Structure formats: structure tokens, C-alpha cells
Amino acid sequence: MSLCLSSSSNRRSRHPSLNLRVSLYSVIHGFIPAGHANHYMPSLEAGFIEKVDRFEVARCSSMYKIIDHPFLIRFISPTIIDEVITGAPEIDLQS
């Protein structure tokens, strides 16, 4: 799975908040537990396309729902993030 990170702020939450563009017209919320944030955040930058492997998918609770998608991606200890350097599609950051 390749993702494009869009940063977002959720003032009601103490946890880092990510919106991940799965395709040109689809966005899914990504959740990084506070204990793992320092490990993953240096690898993520808005506008870059990243390859994400070994993560969990869970139903999105209405309490934490910040986008209109029924699921969220949960980063876990074995999650691997690598920047996609070649063959990546262009992402329109204005949308």
C-alpha cells in the first residue's frame, strides 16, 4: 500500500493525527499511538508518498472520526515505512 500524508490537527486529541490519501479520490485516517510517534514521525512528511507495510486496519469509532471513512490504519511496532522514490504517481496537494 502506498500513501500520501496530509498533516491535520485535531485539537481535541492528544494523539498525532494523519490523513492518508490511498488514491486520488480516497482518504483514510492513520493513527500512531503516542508511544510510537517519535519513531514514525521523522519518516512522514506532507506531500511525500510512502510505502507502508505491516499495519492494522480497524473500524473507525465515531468518537475519533475526522473523515468520512469507516476504517482507519493503525501503526504498530512492526510497521515499516519507506519513501517511494521511483514510479510514484503525482498527487495534487490542492484537493
Summary of the structure (lengths in Angstrom):
residues: 95
radius of gyration: 12.7
end to end distance: 20.7
largest distance: 37.8
contacts: 222
relative contact order: 0.28
helix: 11%
strand: 38%
